[in-house]
């Protein structure tokens, strides 16, 4: 496993070099055909997003929130759908989730509870009954070799799961700006931010 991680770490600089070559090529093409070229801002955004994806080791596919049914309406549950970036092992048990709002920061660690999505919807899965304000659990979606269920590891590029965690009452309400960081030591960090939408429906897209 360590050999695989070291191999990926060695590959990353080469990928970044390729991205740099893309910048040079795109910049040069601006002089040749300005109308069909990306502007510098677009190029920088593309590069930042690409490097962020490469160095995070995971991809965030979607993120959903569920509003409470009682006033004051607030986000009570969040599910983050992730998959591995590479064909390598990602130990989910080492993940830490940080949720930062204007006034506070919440830290979640893995509680080693994992259930399959099966016939349940995301927010009706029995896993939610096993969570508290300091822990997150896993809802497995695709797990061909049962590595998620049995070993808490993303082992294949097709693996897919939800990181599920509760939000305390009234912490995240409409219009609040929220930053969520998913990290695992020095090898993985992914940060996403969103402004909380209006509670016009019970379940909302956050990413």
Residue, then its C-alpha position, 0 to 999 in steps of 0.5 A: x500500500x505504501x509503495x502505491x502511495x509513493x508511486x502516486x506521489x512521484x507521478x504528481x510532479x510529472x502531471x503538474x509539468x504537463x499542466x504547465x506545458x498546457x499553459x505555455x501552449x494555450x498562451x502561445x495560441x493566444x498570439x496565433x488565434x486570440x479568438x479561439x483561446x482561453x483567457x489567462x483567468x480561465x487558464x488559471x482557474x482550469x489549472x487550479x481546479x486540476x491540481x486540486x483534483x490531482x493532489x486530493x486523491x479523491x473526487x467529490x461527485x456530489x454533495x446533498x443537504x437535508x433541511x429540518x422539517x421544523x422552524x427555524x429551517x436549517x441543514x440537519x444532514x449532509x451526504x458527500x459522494x466521493x470516489x478515488x482519483x486513482x487506482x489505489x487504496x484510500x483508507x477512509x478510517x483516516x479521514x477527518x471532516x471539518x465544517x467551518x461556518x462564520x462562527x464555529x468549526x466542527x470536527x468529525x472523525x470516522x465511527x467505523x459504521x458502514x451500511x449499504x445504500x441498497x433500497x434506502x434513499x440517502x437520508x432514510x438510511x439506518x446509518x443516520x441513527x448511529x451518528x452523533x455530532x462528532x462522528x461521520x459514517x459511510x453509506x456504500x454505493x458501489x463496492x465490488x470487492x467489499x473493501x469498503x464494507x469489510x476494510x474501510x478502504x476505497x480500493x478501486x476506481x469504481x468504488x463510490x460512497x457517501x460520507x454522512x454526518x449530522x449538523x447541530x441545530x441552527x448552525x447552517x441556515x439559509x444564506x450561510x457561507x460554509x467551507x467543508x474540508x476533507x483531509x487525511x494526514x499529509x496525503x489528501x485534502x479537499x476543500x469545497x465551499x457553498x452558500x446555503x440555498x433557500x429551504x424551498x425543498x427538503x433536499x438541496x444540492x450543495x455542490 
